[in-house]
Amino acid sequence: MLDEVALEDVPNTKDDISTFLRDELSKTRKDEKEIGLIWPGPEVIEELARMAEPLFVFAATICRFIQDEMWLLTDQLNIIRTSRLGSQASKLD
């Protein structure tokens, strides 16, 4: 039997999302020569995790957007960080 679980009942997922973002974006960093060694940095990972919490799909979408090969990684990251997406995450319930 499956139990129904509401998102608000799920334990804090921010740490798991941070780990996912750090892992995914570190794969990107290895492929880019113009990016510094500490990209995007722990503060930015934390910011992105807060934006995505509690939805892993939001974090995965952020990664795909940043990693789009048609655009510079740093430009894509800046678009995410300056957008209003973070304020919308909690409204996705």
Contact map, one row per residue, 1 for C-alpha under 8 A:
111000000000000000000000000000000000000000000000000000000000000000000000000000000000000000000
111100000000000000000000000000000000000000000000000000000000000000000000000000000000000000000
111110000000000000000000000000000000000000000000000000000000000000000000000000000000000000000
011111000000000000000000000000000000000000000000000000000000000000000000000000000000000000000
001111101100000000000000000000000000000000000000000000000000000000000000000000000000000000000
000111111100000000000000000000000000000000000000000000000000000000000000000000000000000000000
000011111100000000000000000000000000000000000000000001000000000000000000000000000000000000001
000001111110000000000000000000000000000000000000000000000000000000000000000000000000000000000
000011111110000000000000000000000000000000000000000000000000000000000000000000000000000000000
000011111111100000000000000000000000000000000000000000000000000000000000000000000000000000000
000000011111100000000000000000000000000000000000000000000000000000000000000000000000000000000
000000000111111000000000000000000000000000000000000001000000000000000000000000000000000000000
000000000111111110000000000000000000000000000000000011000000000000000000000000000000000000000
000000000001111111000000000000000000000000000000110011000000000000000000000000000000000000000
000000000001111111100000000000000000000000000000100000000000000000000000000000000000000000000
000000000000111111110000000000000000000000000000000000000000000000000000000000000000000000000
000000000000111111111000000000000000000000000000100110010010000000000000000000000000000000000
000000000000011111111100000000000000000000001101100000000000000000000000000000000000000000000
000000000000001111111110000000000000000000000000000000000000000000000000000000000000000000000
000000000000000111111111000000000000000000000000000000000010000000000000000000000000000000000
000000000000000011111111100000000000000000001001100000000011001000000000000000000000000000000
000000000000000001111111110000000000000000001000000000000000000000000000000000000000000000000
000000000000000000111111111000000000000000000000000000000000000000000000000000000000000000000
000000000000000000011111111100000000000000000000000000000000001000000000000000000000000000000
000000000000000000001111111110000000000100000000000000000000001000000000000000000000000000000
000000000000000000000111111111000000001000000000000000000000000000000000000000000000000000000
000000000000000000000011111111100000000000000000000000000000000000000000000000000000000000000
000000000000000000000001111111110000000000000000000000000000000000100000000000000000000000000
000000000000000000000000111111111010101000000000000000000000000000000000000000000000000000000
000000000000000000000000011111111000000000000000000000000000000000000000000000000000000000000
000000000000000000000000001111111000000000000000000000000000000000000000000000000000000000000
000000000000000000000000000111111110000000000000000000000000000000000000000000000000000000000
000000000000000000000000000011111111000000000000000000000000000000000000000000000000000000000
000000000000000000000000000000011111000000000000000000000000000000000000000000000000000000000
000000000000000000000000000010011111101000000000000000000000000000000000000000000000000000000
000000000000000000000000000000001111111000000000000000000000000000000000000000000000000000000
000000000000000000000000000010000011111000000000000000000000000000000000000000000000000000000
000000000000000000000000000000000001111110000000000000000000000000000000000000000000000000000
000000000000000000000000010010000011111110000000000000000000000000000000000000000000000000000
000000000000000000000000100000000000011111011000000000000000000000000000000000000000000000000
000000000000000000000000000000000000011111111000000000000000000000000000000000000000000000000
000000000000000000000000000000000000000111111100000000000000000000000000000000000000000000000
000000000000000000000000000000000000000011111110000000000000000000000000000000000000000000000
000000000000000000000000000000000000000111111111000000000000000000000000000000000000000000000
000000000000000001001100000000000000000111111111100000000000000000000000000000000000000000000
000000000000000001000000000000000000000001111111110000000000000000000000000000000000000000000
000000000000000000000000000000000000000000111111111000000000000000000000000000000000000000000
000000000000000001001000000000000000000000011111111100000010000000000000000000001000000000000
000000000000011011001000000000000000000000001111111110000010000000000000000000000000000000000
000000000000010000000000000000000000000000000111111110000000000000000000000000000000010000000
000000000000000000000000000000000000000000000011111110000000000000000000000000000000111010000
000000000000000010000000000000000000000000000001111111110110000000000000000000000000010010000
000000000000110010000000000000000000000000000000111111110110000000000000000000000000000011000
000000100001110000000000000000000000000000000000000111110000000000000000000000000000000001000
000000000000000000000000000000000000000000000000000111111110000000000000000000000000000010000
000000000000000010000000000000000000000000000000000111111111000000000000000000000000000000000
000000000000000000000000000000000000000000000000000000111111100000000000000000000000000000000
000000000000000000000000000000000000000000000000000110111111110000000000000000000000000010000
000000000000000010011000000000000000000000000001100110111111111000000000000000000000000000000
000000000000000000001000000000000000000000000000000000011111111100000000000000000000000000000
000000000000000000000000000000000000000000000000000000001111111110000000000000000000000000000
000000000000000000000000000000000000000000000000000000000111111111000000000000010000000000000
000000000000000000001001100000000000000000000000000000000011111111100000000000000000000000000
000000000000000000000000000000000000000000000000000000000001111111110000000000000000000000000
000000000000000000000000000000000000000000000000000000000000111111110000000100000000000000000
000000000000000000000000000000000000000000000000000000000000011111110000110110000000000000000
000000000000000000000000000100000000000000000000000000000000001111111000100100000000000000000
000000000000000000000000000000000000000000000000000000000000000111111111100000000000000000000
000000000000000000000000000000000000000000000000000000000000000000111111000000000000000000000
000000000000000000000000000000000000000000000000000000000000000000011111000000000000000000000
000000000000000000000000000000000000000000000000000000000000000000011111101100000000000000000
000000000000000000000000000000000000000000000000000000000000000000011111111100000000000000000
000000000000000000000000000000000000000000000000000000000000000001110011111110000000000000000
000000000000000000000000000000000000000000000000000000000000000001000001111111000000000000000
000000000000000000000000000000000000000000000000000000000000000000000011111111100000000000000
000000000000000000000000000000000000000000000000000000000000000011100011111111110000000000000
000000000000000000000000000000000000000000000000000000000000000001000000111111111000000000000
000000000000000000000000000000000000000000000000000000000000000000000000011111111100000000000
000000000000000000000000000000000000000000000000000000000000000000000000001111111110000000000
000000000000000000000000000000000000000000000000000000000000010000000000000111111110100000000
000000000000000000000000000000000000000000000001000000000000000000000000000011111110000000000
000000000000000000000000000000000000000000000000000000000000000000000000000001111111000000000
000000000000000000000000000000000000000000000000000000000000000000000000000000111111110000000
000000000000000000000000000000000000000000000000000000000000000000000000000000000111111100000
000000000000000000000000000000000000000000000000001000000000000000000000000000010011111110000
000000000000000000000000000000000000000000000000011100000000000000000000000000000011111110000
000000000000000000000000000000000000000000000000001000000000000000000000000000000001111111100
000000000000000000000000000000000000000000000000000000000000000000000000000000000001111111110
000000000000000000000000000000000000000000000000001110100100000000000000000000000000111111110
000000000000000000000000000000000000000000000000000011000000000000000000000000000000001111111
000000000000000000000000000000000000000000000000000000000000000000000000000000000000001111111
000000000000000000000000000000000000000000000000000000000000000000000000000000000000000111111
000000100000000000000000000000000000000000000000000000000000000000000000000000000000000001111
